[in-house]
Amino acid sequence: MTKKILYILLSVGCVSYGQTARKYSNEFLNIGVDAAALGMGNSVIAQTNDVNSAYWNPSGLVNLESKQISLMHASYFANIAQYDYAAFAMPIDDKSAVALSMIRFGVDDILNTTELIDQNGNIDYNRISLFSTADYAFTASYARKLNVEGLSVGANAKVVRRIIGKFANSWGFGFDVGMQYKTASDWQFGAMVRDITTTYNTWSINKKEFDKIKDAVPGQNQDLPETTEITLPKLQLGAAKNFGLTEDLSLMAAMVLHTEFAQTNAVVSTKGFSLQPSAGVEFGYAKMVFVRGGVGNFQNELQIDVNEKVTFQPNLGLGFRYKGIQIDYALTNIGEQSAALYSNIFSLKLDLSIFSK
């Protein structure tokens, strides 16, 4: 049965390559979750081991000892866009675990001026309305330990819902798979393939609303947009090791190689694939206080003088854990090394076992 399922997933993925794919489809799913992970520059593929593994690498869910929930909120683009995340995970037995998670990335209260001018050519501000554009992802995850010591696998099934007011909306479906392996010497390795079958988004366009804007610029927007988006797979390979410095002090060092099978602005880019690294460290004291740093998102950015410059995104983070309650903070993109603006991110992780004691 396992071989049949794997064959079906690979077959669907191969068929999809013959269709049109976008480089940056469903990009909101690449932002990341959990301030602790973001503080390490998204370099947690190998060592993630809690409820947030549902996003980073579902195979890490097997390390859960009790039920957990996680919440995160972040604002982007000077508070114009809001990013919210919630997840719940629980072990099934000593070998398997499940999780449910949800992401929303949206811009609310956008002015709709398509009916600003009435049929007589008069401007009527009462005809202005508000709408929202929002992207949603709903994910169900499953993980299991294999018979090989230290090896676990996991998978995500996700539904993507995207809404642009009453103008257009879409549904999308896709799968992720992940693997982790921990050696006897405490080295940890991980692999995560996002959208392994490719993720399809099928759009429904409101033609009545589209007709209101197609003549806003003469000769532009005359045809309906494409109604199908395809997100190609992405491969992430990670390694990490926890160094016990003293009885109370620890150092976790990690790195990840991010691969996209398309030509992008990544620091290494060809027609067939693009590569960029990320790395992070976490200093811990008594498993209670954490200081983190990370760097990633290396890009070749075109400058005004037409020359290219390598930019990157540095991050810092702090964390505090006490009796099953963990609060984390991340400051992303410090120093404005890339075109993106910095963001303050907070997240909360709660171990529900504290309520049963």
N, C-alpha and C positions, 0 to 999 in steps of 0.2 A: 504493500500500500504506500509506504514511504517513497519508493522508487517511482511509482505512478504519479504521486503528487508532485515530486520534483520535476518529472518529465513534463507535466502539464505547465508548471510555472515557467520553465525554461522555454517551452514552445511558444507560450504567449509572448514572452519577452522577445524572442527572435522575430516573430511575425510583426511586432510593433515597430521594429527598426525600419521596415519598408514604408512607414508612413511619416508624415511631416512632424518633426519634433522641435520644440523651442528650447533654447539654452537656459532660460530663466523662468520656467513654468513653476508655479506653486512655491515661489521663493520664500514665502512666509514660514514654510516648514523647515527652512535651513537656518533660521535665526538662533534657535536653541532655547532651552529651558533650564531653570535652576541657577540661581545666582552663584552657587558654589562652582558649578561647571563653567559658567561664563567667566568667572574670575580666573580660571585656569586656561583661558583661551580656547575653550571647547575641546580640550585634550583629555577626554575621560572615557574613550571607547573601550580601553582595556580594563580599567579598574572600577567602572560604575557598578554599584552593588545595592541600590536601594530603589524606592518607588520611581525615581526619575530615570531608571534604566529603561523603562518603557519607551522613552524617547531616544536615549543615546545608544543603547544596545540591549535589547530585551533579554538576552541570555543572562545578564547580570541580576535579573529578578530572582534567580534561584538562591541568592544569598540572603533573602528576606527571612527573618525569624518570626515576624508578627505583621499584622496589618499596618499599613502606612498611608498617609495622605500627603499631598504636596500642593502648594498654591504659589503662584507667582504673578506679579504685575509689573509691567514696564511701559514707559511712554517713549515714543520716538518722534523725531522731527519736530522738536520744540512743543511736545505735548499734543501734536495734531493727531498722531496715530496711537492707539492703545492696544497693548498686547497682554492677553490674559491666558493663564494656563492652570489647569487643575487635574490631579491624577489620584487614583486609588489603586493600591496593590496589596496582594495577600498571598501567603504560601498555601498551596493545596496540601502538600505533604513534604517530607524531607528531600524530595527530588524535583518538585515542580512548583510553579507559581503562575499567577495570572494578574493582569492589570487592565484598568480602563483609564483613558485620559482624553482631555479635550483642550483644544487651542482655539482662541479667537484673536484675530488681528484685524482691526477695523478703524475706519475714520467715520465719525458721526457728525450729524448736523451740517451736511454740505448743502449749500444753496442751490436749488434747482430753478434756474432762470429761463428754462425753455419756453415758458408761457408768459414771460414778463411783458411782452407786447401783445395787445389784443388784436382782434380781427380788423379793427379800424386804424391800427398803427399807433395807438396810444400806449404809453408806458404806465402800467398799473402794478405798483409794488405789492399789492395784496395778492397778486397771482404768483408770488414767489413762495415756494415750499421747501421743505428740508428732506433730505434723504441720507441714508448711510450706505457705505460700501464695506463689506466685511467678508473675511475668509475664515472658515471653520474647518477643523480637522477632528474627527472622532476616531479613536484608536483602541482596538482590543489586542492585548498582548498575551503570549504564552511562552513559558521557558521551562526547560527540563535539563537535569544533569544526565550525562551519558555514562556508560559503563567504564569509560576511560577516566582515571583519577584526574580531577582538576578541569575536566572539559564539560562545557555546557553550551546549549544552543537555544535560540529563541526566535520568535517571529511576531510581526505586527500585521494586522489586517486593518486598513484605514479607509474611512469614508471622508471625502473632501467636499465641502459645500461652500460655494462662492456666490455672493449676492452683490449686485450693483443697483441699489434702489429698486425701482420698478422697470429699469431699463433692460437688465439681463441677469441671468442666474445660471449656475452650473452644478452638476454632480460629478464627482470623480471617485475612483476606486483604485487601490493599490496595495502592495505588500512589501514589507521589509523583512530581512533575515539577519541574524547576528550570531556570533560565536565568541566565547572567551575560553582561555586556557591559562591555568595557574601552575607554575612549576614548583618543584620541591624547594627551590631556592627563593621562592616568593617573587619571581618575575611573573608579570601578568601580560598576556597578549590578547588582542581582540580584533575582530573584523566585523564590519557592519556594511551591508549592502542595502541602500535605500532604493525604493521603487524597483525592486528586482525584476518585476514583470513589466516595468514601465507603468506609470499611473496615468489614466485617461480622465480628462475633464471634458464633458459634453455640455456645451452652452445652449441655452434657449434665449433668443433675442426677442424682445418686445418690439415688433415692427412698427406699431403705432407710435411708440415713443421715439424710435429711431428716425422716423420720418420727420419729427420735429426739429432734428438737428442736422440732417443730412445736407441741407442747403445753407447752413450757418456760414460756411466758407465756400464761395462759388467754386464748383468743380471738385470739392473735397467730400469725403465721407459718402460717396454715392452708392457704395456697395456694402452689404451687410458684412460684419467681421466674420472671421473663421469661427466655426462652431465646435471645433475639436482641438484640444491641447493635449500634448503627450509629454510627460516628464521622463527623461531618460534616467537609467540607474546611476547611482553614485556609490563609490567604494571608499571606505575609510578603514585604514589599518593602524592599529595603535599598540604601544608598548608602555609599561609602567612598572615602577618598583618602589616599594616603601622601605626607606632606610631608617632603622631605629637608632637615633643619635645618642640618646640617653634613655633612662627609664621613663621620663616624662616627655621628652622631645622627639618628634618624628619628622621625616621629610619624605614627601611623595613627589616623585619626578615622573613626568609623562610626556609623550609626544604622539602625534597622529599625522599620517599622510593622507590628505584628502584628494581623491581622484574623481574627476568628472569626464565622461566620455563625449566631450564636445570641446570646441575651441572657445576659450573664454579669456578674460584678462588676467588669469592666474600667472604667477611668476614663471612657471614652466607651462607652455601651451603649444600644442600642435593641432593639426586638423583632426586628429583622432582622439586626443585626450588632453586634459589639463591637470597639473599637479600643484599643490601648495601645502606646505607643512604648517603645523602649529605645535606649541610646546607650553607646558605649564608646570608650576611647582606649588606645593602646599606644605607649609610648616604648621605642625600641630603641637599643642601643649596640653598634656594630660587628657587627650581626646575630648577636650572641652573648648579650647580657643584655637582658631585657625587663621592664618594669614596666607593669602594666595596671590600669585602673579602668573600672567600668561601672555602669549603673543601669537598672532595668527592673521589670517586674511591677507596674505601677501599678494599684492596686485601690481600689474604694470599699468599705471595710469597715464593717460595722454595729457600733457601740460599745454598751456597756452602757446608756448613757443614750438609746439608740435613734437617736442622730445618726450620720451617716456621716462617715468620715474617709478621706482619700486616703492610702494607704500605698504604699511602694515597696521595692524590694530592691536595696541597694547591694552591689557586689562589688569585691574587690581581687585582684590576681594578680601572680605573679612567674614568670619563665621563664629557662632557661639552655640554650643550644644549643652543642654542640661536636662537630665532625666527624660529623654525621649523627645524633647522639643529642640529643634534646630532652626535658628534664624540666620540667614546669609544675606550679604550685601555685595554687589559688584559695581565697580565703576568701569565702564567699557570705553575703549578708544581714547585713553588719556593722551594728552599732548597733540591731539588732532593730527596724527600721522597719516590718516587716510581721509577721504572725502566725507565719510560718515560723521555725524555729530556724536559726541559722547552721551551716554545714558546712565542714569542711576537705577539700579535694579535690585529689588528685594524679593526674597522668597522665604517660605515657611515650610518646614517638614515636620510632621507629627507622627510619632510612633504610638499607635492606639493601645498598645499594651499597658501604658501608664494608667489607663482608666480601669484596668482589671486587677490592679494590685491593691 
